[in-house]
């Protein structure tokens, strides 16, 4: 039966004790990790969020009543122990922070008993994620998850302190807002007071933080909850947290400077990593041409080579066709992989097809300088030699080529170099390679909508020198936008905003907004822009992604207390779930089944 805390006060967490506490009487509380009964002596590993501490019960010290209780202890019982800290009587456990000490118990209270948990509470659990997420309250007891969430808390605290020191004000913005459907789908919230009308949950605080700049707050930040109704991946959730900021009277360099210093502080304090400033910068164009990605992983080489000119006159139909259709032929050199068996190469070809390739051309340079290739018979010896030279190929290398429209070629080779790096174990999680990617295209053409759409959002400032191209060649206009990339993951991004009304109007026009539609969606912001708006810029990090990279987790689910699964549901609470008919009536909402819809 559970006992009360009456008269007891915890003096230390488990792992706060060390050899300096030897001889002290202490009171510790936590969960039983395991109990081992060795006849006249019972060993208990006691766990709390700080770590594990060994408790020993001997009848001579604690008496028969407490010894009998200790015999009943099972995994996950919650207990309170009073006792004396001693040097460990057996061998020191080097794997534990408390491995040199133990507590000799003189009293025990069982505060709560536990059923046998559905899986063991242990680090690096092999239990299926679905089961762990169903019992997330138990999963969260695991030391590795607890460490992750403590790191997350520390990142939030350090960020707040740093930004406050830099003159930023923490201001909360609303989470029930107007729907402005540009970008991902909104989560909608029906209004009871305004039947037929809906709020949206914010995808970001973008418009409000710009309004705060209009209101003269100069430097704003917020750890903001954001919501996007989009398909999930390992580093996406329907609700997530941004470290969000906006600054007035600044340009690109000012924003990058304060953020570089923030990153330096965070990675030094959390990871012990000394980030050298300034962080390398690379334009979007260079990143795509060298790495096939706008979030390149710089932990390894294997850069793309454009060999279009080298193979322009070859008779190989795949290369020829791609170039005639305005595409390109590019390749990567997997150095030292010339011995790769055909089966593995075929698997890489299948992998490439998943990114839009029709196939992959390969050329393996043997140690004797001869070639094994899928296309060598279509090229002269001179053409092959020129191609190998353009790829910096040497005996023992494997050259892989994609030929198609540029977008497909970049997608395929960008993914392929990462896949090969994964296979060769080149991606060390504690090797932090930071990069600013700058000068993104302002607009991208959407085949689906048959118009240009904003690559970031409609308030991003074009590069001043490209303004003249906005009517004649909108696709060539670069934006004053920047992403911070770490090890191939976009950790955050932002831009300088448009603060001149004529440029904003032109931007809406290019995006196909009528004046009426622009006013309907963004009228409150455009109205504010009539009353003196400072030049301003901002940036937002995905806090979840940042912490994931810091702790070396494979998924942001490992750094979020209660995450959702792929279909945006919560296995533990079973949300989303149907609601009461009465609630729907109050909101004026009727659920139409898909069957009824079909019949209609």
C-alpha positions as CSV (number, residue, x, y, z in Angstrom):
1,X,0.0,0.0,0.0
2,X,1.3,3.5,-0.9
3,X,2.6,5.6,1.9
4,X,2.6,9.4,2.3
5,X,5.5,11.9,2.3
6,X,4.6,13.2,5.7
7,X,7.7,14.3,7.6
8,X,10.1,13.5,4.7
9,X,12.0,16.0,2.6
10,X,14.3,15.1,-0.3
11,X,17.8,16.4,0.3
12,X,19.4,15.5,-3.0
13,X,18.7,14.1,-6.4
14,X,20.3,10.7,-7.0
15,X,23.3,11.8,-9.2
16,X,23.9,15.0,-7.2
17,X,25.7,12.8,-4.6
18,X,29.4,12.0,-4.9
19,X,32.4,11.0,-2.8
20,X,32.3,14.5,-1.2
21,X,29.0,13.5,0.5
22,X,30.5,10.3,2.1
23,X,29.4,10.2,5.8
24,X,26.3,12.4,5.3
25,X,22.8,11.3,6.1
26,X,20.6,11.9,3.0
27,X,17.0,11.4,1.8
28,X,16.6,10.4,-1.8
29,X,13.5,9.6,-3.8
30,X,12.8,8.1,-7.3
31,X,11.9,5.0,-9.3
32,X,13.3,1.5,-8.8
33,X,15.3,0.7,-11.9
34,X,16.0,-2.8,-10.5
35,X,16.2,-4.8,-7.3
36,X,18.7,-7.6,-6.7
37,X,18.3,-9.8,-3.6
38,X,21.6,-11.5,-2.6
39,X,20.3,-13.2,0.5
40,X,21.3,-11.1,3.4
41,X,21.7,-8.0,1.4
42,X,19.4,-6.3,-1.2
43,X,20.8,-3.9,-3.9
44,X,18.4,-1.4,-5.4
45,X,19.2,0.9,-8.3
46,X,17.3,4.1,-7.7
47,X,16.6,6.4,-10.7
48,X,15.5,10.0,-11.1
49,X,16.0,12.5,-13.8
50,X,19.6,13.1,-12.7
51,X,20.8,9.5,-12.9
52,X,21.1,6.3,-11.0
53,X,22.2,5.7,-7.4
54,X,22.9,2.3,-5.7
55,X,21.1,1.7,-2.4
56,X,21.9,-1.2,-0.1
57,X,19.6,-2.7,2.4
58,X,21.0,-4.9,5.2
59,X,18.7,-6.1,8.0
60,X,21.2,-5.1,10.7
61,X,21.1,-1.4,9.5
62,X,17.5,-0.9,8.6
63,X,15.7,-3.4,10.7
64,X,13.4,-6.3,9.7
65,X,10.4,-4.1,8.8
66,X,12.2,-2.1,6.2
67,X,14.2,-5.1,5.0
68,X,10.9,-6.9,4.4
69,X,9.6,-3.9,2.4
70,X,12.8,-3.8,0.3
71,X,12.3,-7.5,-0.6
72,X,8.9,-6.5,-2.2
73,X,10.4,-3.8,-4.5
74,X,9.9,-4.2,-8.2
75,X,10.8,-2.1,-11.3
76,X,9.1,1.4,-11.4
77,X,8.0,1.4,-7.7
78,X,8.4,5.0,-6.4
79,X,10.3,5.0,-3.1
80,X,11.8,7.3,-0.5
81,X,15.0,6.2,1.2
82,X,16.9,7.6,4.2
83,X,20.4,6.5,4.7
84,X,24.1,7.3,4.9
85,X,26.4,7.9,1.9
86,X,29.4,5.4,1.8
87,X,32.3,4.6,-0.5
88,X,31.1,1.7,-2.6
89,X,32.0,-1.6,-1.0
90,X,32.3,-3.5,-4.3
91,X,34.1,-2.5,-7.5
92,X,33.6,1.1,-8.7
93,X,31.1,1.3,-11.6
94,X,32.9,3.5,-14.2
95,X,29.7,3.8,-16.2
96,X,27.7,5.6,-13.5
97,X,28.3,9.2,-12.3
98,X,27.6,7.8,-8.8
99,X,29.7,4.6,-9.4
100,X,32.1,5.3,-6.5
101,X,29.4,5.5,-3.8
102,X,26.3,3.9,-2.4
103,X,23.7,4.8,0.2
104,X,23.3,2.4,3.1
105,X,19.6,2.6,3.9
106,X,18.1,2.9,7.4
107,X,14.5,3.5,6.3
108,X,12.3,3.0,3.3
109,X,8.8,4.2,2.3
110,X,7.0,2.8,-0.8
111,X,5.3,6.0,-2.1
112,X,3.7,4.2,-5.0
113,X,3.6,0.7,-6.5
114,X,3.8,-0.1,-10.2
115,X,2.4,-2.8,-12.5
116,X,5.0,-4.4,-14.7
117,X,5.6,-1.9,-17.5
118,X,5.0,-2.9,-21.1
119,X,8.6,-2.4,-22.0
120,X,11.9,-2.0,-20.0
121,X,12.8,1.6,-19.0
122,X,16.3,1.7,-20.4
123,X,18.5,3.8,-22.6
124,X,18.6,3.2,-26.4
125,X,15.4,1.1,-26.1
126,X,14.9,-1.6,-28.8
127,X,11.1,-1.4,-28.2
128,X,9.0,-0.5,-31.3
129,X,8.4,3.2,-31.5
130,X,4.6,2.7,-31.8
131,X,4.4,1.0,-28.4
132,X,6.7,3.6,-26.8
133,X,4.6,6.4,-28.1
134,X,1.4,4.8,-26.8
135,X,3.0,4.7,-23.4
136,X,4.9,8.0,-23.8
137,X,4.6,8.8,-20.1
138,X,6.8,5.7,-19.5
139,X,9.0,6.3,-22.5
140,X,9.8,9.8,-21.1
141,X,11.4,8.1,-18.0
142,X,14.2,6.7,-20.2
143,X,17.5,8.5,-19.3
144,X,18.4,9.3,-22.9
145,X,15.0,11.0,-23.6
146,X,15.2,12.9,-20.3
147,X,18.7,14.2,-21.2
148,X,17.3,15.4,-24.6
149,X,14.5,17.3,-22.9
150,X,16.8,18.8,-20.4
151,X,19.1,20.0,-23.2
152,X,16.0,21.5,-24.9
153,X,15.2,23.4,-21.7
154,X,18.7,24.6,-21.4
155,X,18.7,25.8,-25.1
156,X,15.5,27.8,-24.4
157,X,17.0,29.4,-21.2
158,X,20.3,30.3,-22.9
159,X,18.5,31.7,-25.9
160,X,16.3,33.9,-23.8
161,X,19.2,35.2,-21.7
162,X,21.4,35.9,-24.8
163,X,18.7,37.7,-26.8
164,X,17.6,39.8,-23.7
165,X,21.2,40.9,-23.4
166,X,21.2,41.9,-27.0
167,X,18.2,44.2,-26.5
168,X,15.5,41.9,-27.7
169,X,12.0,42.0,-26.1
170,X,10.1,38.7,-25.6
171,X,6.6,39.4,-26.9
172,X,3.8,36.8,-27.4
173,X,1.7,37.0,-30.5
174,X,-1.8,35.5,-31.0
175,X,-2.4,31.8,-31.8
176,X,-6.0,32.4,-33.0
177,X,-5.4,34.4,-36.2
178,X,-6.8,35.1,-39.7
179,X,-6.3,32.4,-42.3
180,X,-3.9,33.6,-45.0
181,X,-3.5,30.4,-47.1
182,X,-0.1,30.9,-48.8
183,X,2.3,28.0,-48.3
184,X,1.3,24.9,-46.2
185,X,-2.3,24.2,-45.2
186,X,-3.7,26.0,-42.1
187,X,-5.3,24.2,-39.1
188,X,-8.7,25.9,-38.8
189,X,-10.6,26.6,-35.6
190,X,-14.4,27.2,-35.9
191,X,-15.8,30.2,-34.1
192,X,-18.9,29.7,-32.0
193,X,-19.6,33.5,-31.7
194,X,-19.2,34.1,-35.4
195,X,-21.0,31.1,-37.1
196,X,-19.5,30.0,-40.3
197,X,-16.2,31.9,-39.6
198,X,-12.9,30.3,-38.7
199,X,-9.6,31.2,-37.0
200,X,-6.4,29.7,-38.2
201,X,-3.6,28.5,-36.0
202,X,-0.4,30.3,-37.0
203,X,2.1,28.7,-39.4
204,X,4.5,31.3,-38.0
205,X,4.2,34.7,-36.3
206,X,5.4,36.4,-39.5
207,X,2.8,39.2,-39.9
208,X,2.6,40.0,-36.2
209,X,6.3,40.3,-35.8
210,X,6.4,42.7,-38.8
211,X,3.6,44.7,-37.2
212,X,5.7,44.9,-34.0
213,X,8.5,46.5,-36.0
214,X,5.9,49.0,-37.4
215,X,5.0,49.7,-33.7
216,X,8.6,50.6,-32.9
217,X,9.6,47.6,-30.7
218,X,12.9,47.4,-32.6
219,X,14.0,43.9,-31.6
220,X,11.5,41.2,-30.8
221,X,11.8,37.5,-30.1
222,X,9.5,34.6,-29.0
223,X,9.7,30.9,-28.5
224,X,6.6,30.5,-30.7
225,X,4.3,27.5,-31.2
226,X,3.5,27.0,-34.9
227,X,1.1,24.7,-36.7
228,X,1.2,23.3,-40.3
229,X,-1.2,20.8,-41.7
230,X,1.3,19.1,-44.0
231,X,2.7,15.6,-44.5
232,X,5.2,14.6,-41.8
233,X,8.8,13.5,-42.1
234,X,11.5,12.7,-39.5
235,X,12.2,16.4,-38.9
236,X,8.6,17.7,-39.2
237,X,5.6,17.7,-36.8
238,X,2.2,19.3,-37.2
239,X,3.0,21.5,-34.2
240,X,6.5,22.7,-33.5
241,X,8.4,25.5,-31.8
242,X,10.3,28.3,-33.4
243,X,13.0,30.6,-32.0
244,X,11.5,33.6,-33.8
245,X,13.0,37.0,-34.1
246,X,12.7,40.3,-36.0
247,X,15.0,43.4,-36.0
248,X,14.5,46.9,-37.2
249,X,17.0,49.3,-39.0
250,X,19.2,46.3,-40.2
251,X,20.4,44.6,-43.3
252,X,21.5,41.0,-44.0
253,X,24.9,41.3,-42.2
254,X,23.4,42.6,-39.0
255,X,21.0,39.6,-38.7
256,X,23.7,37.1,-39.5
257,X,26.1,38.7,-37.0
258,X,23.8,38.4,-34.0
259,X,22.7,34.9,-34.9
260,X,26.3,33.7,-35.4
261,X,27.1,34.9,-31.9
262,X,23.9,33.2,-30.6
263,X,24.9,29.9,-32.3
264,X,28.5,30.1,-31.0
265,X,27.2,30.5,-27.4
266,X,24.6,27.7,-27.7
267,X,27.0,25.1,-29.2
268,X,29.8,26.0,-26.8
269,X,27.5,25.7,-23.7
270,X,25.5,22.6,-24.9
271,X,28.0,20.6,-27.0
272,X,31.4,22.0,-25.9
273,X,31.9,22.9,-29.6
274,X,33.9,26.0,-30.4
275,X,32.2,27.5,-33.5
276,X,34.6,29.6,-35.5
277,X,33.1,32.8,-36.8
278,X,32.2,34.1,-39.3
279,X,30.3,31.1,-40.6
280,X,30.9,30.2,-44.2
281,X,28.5,31.7,-46.8
282,X,27.4,30.3,-50.1
283,X,24.9,31.6,-52.6
284,X,21.9,29.3,-53.5
285,X,23.2,29.0,-57.1
286,X,26.6,27.8,-55.9
287,X,25.1,25.4,-53.4
288,X,22.9,23.8,-56.1
289,X,25.7,23.5,-58.7
290,X,28.2,22.1,-56.2
291,X,26.0,19.9,-54.0
292,X,22.6,19.6,-55.8
293,X,20.9,20.9,-52.7
294,X,20.0,24.2,-51.1
295,X,20.9,22.7,-47.7
296,X,24.3,21.0,-48.5
297,X,26.0,18.7,-46.1
298,X,29.7,19.9,-46.0
299,X,31.0,17.0,-43.8
300,X,32.3,15.2,-47.0
301,X,33.2,16.1,-50.6
302,X,31.7,14.2,-53.5
303,X,30.7,17.5,-55.2
304,X,28.8,17.6,-58.5
305,X,30.7,18.2,-61.8
306,X,28.9,19.6,-64.8
307,X,30.2,17.6,-67.8
308,X,27.6,18.9,-70.3
309,X,30.2,20.5,-72.5
310,X,32.5,17.4,-72.4
311,X,29.8,15.0,-73.6
312,X,28.0,17.5,-75.9
313,X,29.1,15.7,-79.1
314,X,28.9,12.1,-77.8
315,X,26.6,9.6,-79.4
316,X,25.2,8.3,-76.1
317,X,21.4,9.0,-76.6
318,X,20.7,9.6,-72.8
319,X,23.3,12.4,-72.6
320,X,22.4,13.7,-76.1
321,X,18.6,13.8,-75.4
322,X,19.0,15.6,-72.0
323,X,21.2,18.3,-73.6
324,X,18.9,18.8,-76.6
325,X,16.0,19.3,-74.1
326,X,17.8,22.1,-72.3
327,X,19.0,19.9,-69.4
328,X,22.4,19.0,-68.3
329,X,24.7,16.1,-67.6
330,X,26.4,16.1,-64.2
331,X,28.2,13.5,-62.1
332,X,29.7,12.7,-58.8
333,X,32.9,10.8,-58.1
334,X,32.6,8.2,-55.3
335,X,36.3,8.0,-54.7
336,X,37.7,4.5,-54.0
337,X,34.4,2.8,-54.8
338,X,35.4,1.4,-58.2
339,X,35.2,-2.1,-56.7
340,X,31.5,-1.7,-55.8
341,X,29.6,-4.8,-57.0
342,X,27.1,-4.5,-59.8
343,X,24.2,-5.4,-57.4
344,X,25.0,-2.4,-55.2
345,X,25.3,-0.1,-58.2
346,X,21.8,-1.4,-59.4
347,X,20.5,-0.5,-55.9
348,X,21.8,3.1,-56.3
349,X,20.1,3.3,-59.8
350,X,16.8,2.3,-58.1
351,X,17.4,4.8,-55.4
352,X,18.0,7.6,-58.0
353,X,14.7,6.7,-59.7
354,X,12.9,7.6,-56.5
355,X,14.1,11.1,-57.0
356,X,12.9,11.4,-60.6
357,X,15.8,9.9,-62.6
358,X,15.0,7.6,-65.5
359,X,18.3,5.8,-64.6
360,X,21.9,6.4,-63.8
361,X,25.0,6.1,-66.0
362,X,28.1,4.7,-64.3
363,X,31.7,4.3,-65.1
364,X,34.0,2.3,-62.8
365,X,37.7,2.9,-63.2
366,X,39.6,-0.3,-62.6
367,X,43.0,-0.4,-60.9
368,X,44.7,-1.1,-64.2
369,X,43.0,2.0,-65.7
370,X,40.4,0.1,-67.8
371,X,36.7,0.9,-67.5
372,X,33.6,-1.0,-66.6
373,X,30.6,1.1,-67.7
374,X,27.0,1.2,-68.7
375,X,27.7,3.6,-71.6
376,X,31.4,3.3,-72.6
377,X,30.5,1.5,-75.9
378,X,28.7,4.7,-77.1
379,X,31.8,6.9,-76.7
380,X,35.3,7.1,-78.2
381,X,38.4,6.4,-76.1
382,X,39.2,10.2,-76.3
383,X,35.7,11.2,-75.1
384,X,35.9,8.7,-72.2
385,X,39.4,10.0,-71.2
386,X,38.1,13.6,-71.3
387,X,35.1,12.7,-69.2
388,X,37.2,10.9,-66.6
389,X,39.6,13.9,-66.5
390,X,36.6,16.3,-66.0
391,X,35.5,14.2,-63.0
392,X,39.0,14.1,-61.5
393,X,38.7,10.3,-61.9
394,X,41.6,7.9,-61.0
395,X,42.0,4.2,-60.8
396,X,39.6,2.7,-58.1
397,X,37.0,5.5,-58.5
398,X,33.3,5.1,-59.3
399,X,31.7,7.9,-61.5
400,X,27.9,8.2,-61.5
401,X,26.0,10.5,-63.9
402,X,22.5,11.9,-64.1
403,X,21.2,13.5,-67.4
404,X,17.9,15.3,-67.4
405,X,16.4,18.7,-66.6
406,X,18.5,20.6,-64.1
407,X,16.0,20.2,-61.3
408,X,15.9,16.5,-61.7
409,X,19.7,16.2,-62.0
410,X,20.2,18.3,-58.8
411,X,17.6,16.3,-56.9
412,X,19.0,13.0,-57.9
413,X,22.7,13.7,-57.4
414,X,22.1,15.7,-54.2
415,X,20.3,12.7,-52.7
416,X,22.7,10.2,-54.1
417,X,25.8,11.8,-52.6
418,X,24.1,11.7,-49.2
419,X,23.1,8.1,-49.7
420,X,26.6,7.0,-50.6
421,X,28.0,9.0,-47.6
422,X,25.6,7.2,-45.4
423,X,26.7,3.8,-46.7
424,X,30.3,4.7,-46.3
425,X,29.7,6.0,-42.7
426,X,31.0,9.6,-43.5
427,X,28.3,11.4,-41.5
428,X,29.7,11.9,-38.0
429,X,27.0,13.5,-35.8
430,X,29.5,15.5,-33.7
431,X,31.2,17.0,-36.7
432,X,29.3,20.3,-37.0
433,X,29.5,22.0,-40.4
434,X,27.6,25.3,-40.5
435,X,26.7,27.2,-43.6
436,X,24.7,30.3,-44.5
437,X,23.0,29.8,-47.9
438,X,22.1,33.2,-49.3
439,X,20.5,34.9,-52.4
440,X,17.7,32.4,-52.9
441,X,15.5,32.9,-55.9
442,X,12.7,35.3,-55.0
443,X,10.1,33.3,-56.9
444,X,9.7,29.8,-58.3
445,X,7.3,28.8,-61.0
446,X,4.5,26.5,-60.0
447,X,3.4,24.2,-62.8
448,X,0.4,23.2,-60.7
449,X,-0.9,26.8,-60.3
450,X,0.6,28.1,-63.6
451,X,2.1,31.1,-62.0
452,X,5.1,32.3,-60.0
453,X,4.9,31.7,-56.2
454,X,7.1,33.2,-53.5
455,X,9.9,30.8,-52.5
456,X,9.7,32.1,-48.9
457,X,6.7,34.5,-48.5
458,X,5.3,37.6,-50.3
459,X,7.1,40.0,-47.9
460,X,10.7,39.0,-48.9
461,X,12.8,41.9,-50.3
462,X,14.4,41.3,-53.7
463,X,18.1,42.1,-54.1
464,X,18.2,45.8,-55.1
465,X,20.3,45.2,-58.2
466,X,17.6,42.7,-59.5
467,X,14.6,44.9,-59.1
468,X,14.7,45.9,-62.8
469,X,14.2,42.2,-63.8
470,X,11.0,41.7,-61.9
471,X,8.8,42.3,-65.0
472,X,11.0,40.9,-67.7
473,X,12.6,37.9,-66.0
474,X,11.0,37.2,-62.6
475,X,12.7,33.8,-62.3
476,X,16.1,35.5,-62.2
477,X,15.4,37.8,-59.3
478,X,17.3,36.9,-56.2
479,X,15.9,37.5,-52.7
480,X,17.6,39.0,-49.6
481,X,16.9,35.6,-48.0
482,X,19.2,33.4,-46.0
483,X,19.1,29.9,-44.4
484,X,21.3,28.6,-41.7
485,X,22.2,25.0,-42.6
486,X,23.9,22.5,-40.3
487,X,25.0,19.1,-41.6
488,X,22.6,19.0,-44.5
489,X,19.6,20.1,-42.4
490,X,18.0,23.6,-42.7
491,X,18.0,24.7,-39.1
492,X,16.5,28.1,-39.7
493,X,15.9,30.8,-42.2
494,X,14.7,34.3,-42.8
495,X,15.0,37.4,-44.9
496,X,15.1,41.2,-45.2
497,X,11.4,42.3,-45.6
498,X,9.9,44.7,-48.0
499,X,9.2,48.0,-46.3
500,X,8.4,50.1,-49.4
501,X,4.8,50.1,-50.5
502,X,5.6,50.3,-54.3
503,X,7.8,47.2,-54.1
504,X,5.2,45.4,-52.1
505,X,2.5,46.2,-54.6
506,X,4.8,45.0,-57.4
507,X,5.4,41.7,-55.6
508,X,1.7,41.1,-55.1
509,X,1.2,41.8,-58.8
510,X,3.9,39.3,-59.9
511,X,2.4,36.7,-57.6
512,X,-1.0,37.2,-59.3
513,X,-2.8,38.9,-56.5
514,X,-5.4,41.4,-57.4
515,X,-5.4,44.6,-55.2
516,X,-8.7,43.3,-53.7
517,X,-7.3,39.9,-52.8
518,X,-4.1,41.4,-51.3
519,X,-6.3,43.8,-49.2
520,X,-8.6,40.9,-48.2
521,X,-5.7,38.7,-47.0
522,X,-3.1,41.2,-45.8
523,X,-5.1,44.4,-45.4
524,X,-4.1,45.0,-41.8
525,X,-0.4,44.8,-42.6
526,X,-0.7,47.0,-45.7
527,X,-2.6,49.5,-43.6
528,X,0.2,49.6,-41.0
529,X,2.7,50.1,-43.8
530,X,1.0,53.5,-44.6
531,X,2.2,55.0,-41.3
532,X,6.0,54.9,-41.3
533,X,7.6,51.5,-41.4
534,X,11.3,50.9,-40.6
535,X,13.5,48.7,-42.7
536,X,13.4,45.3,-40.9
537,X,14.5,41.7,-41.2
538,X,14.2,38.5,-39.3
539,X,15.0,34.9,-38.8
540,X,13.4,31.8,-37.2
541,X,15.0,28.5,-36.1
542,X,13.2,25.2,-35.7
543,X,14.0,24.7,-32.0
544,X,13.2,21.0,-32.3
545,X,15.5,20.5,-35.3
546,X,18.3,22.5,-33.5
547,X,18.1,20.3,-30.4
548,X,17.9,17.1,-32.6
549,X,21.2,18.0,-34.2
550,X,22.8,19.0,-30.9
551,X,22.0,15.7,-29.2
552,X,22.6,13.5,-32.3
553,X,19.0,12.2,-32.4
554,X,17.6,10.7,-35.6
555,X,14.2,12.3,-35.3
556,X,12.6,15.4,-33.7
557,X,10.3,13.0,-32.0
558,X,13.2,12.3,-29.7
559,X,13.4,15.9,-28.5
560,X,9.7,16.6,-28.1
561,X,7.8,15.6,-25.0
562,X,4.6,14.4,-26.6
563,X,5.0,14.1,-30.4
564,X,2.6,13.0,-33.1
565,X,3.1,10.2,-35.5
566,X,3.1,10.3,-39.4
567,X,-0.7,10.8,-39.7
568,X,-0.5,13.7,-37.2
569,X,-2.3,11.6,-34.5
570,X,-1.2,11.1,-30.9
571,X,-1.0,7.4,-30.0
572,X,-1.2,8.1,-26.3
573,X,-4.3,10.4,-26.1
574,X,-5.8,9.1,-29.3
575,X,-6.2,12.7,-30.6
576,X,-7.7,13.7,-33.0
577,X,-11.0,12.1,-32.0
578,X,-14.7,12.6,-32.7
579,X,-16.5,15.2,-30.5
580,X,-19.9,15.5,-28.9
581,X,-22.8,16.2,-31.2
582,X,-23.8,19.1,-28.9
583,X,-20.4,20.8,-29.4
584,X,-20.8,20.6,-33.2
585,X,-24.4,22.0,-33.0
586,X,-23.1,25.0,-31.0
587,X,-20.6,25.6,-33.8
588,X,-23.1,25.1,-36.6
589,X,-21.0,22.3,-38.0
590,X,-22.3,19.1,-39.5
591,X,-20.1,16.1,-40.4
592,X,-20.8,14.7,-43.8
593,X,-19.5,11.2,-44.3
594,X,-17.5,10.4,-47.4
595,X,-20.2,8.0,-48.6
596,X,-22.8,10.9,-48.4
597,X,-20.5,13.2,-50.3
598,X,-20.1,10.6,-53.1
599,X,-23.8,10.2,-53.4
600,X,-24.3,13.9,-53.7
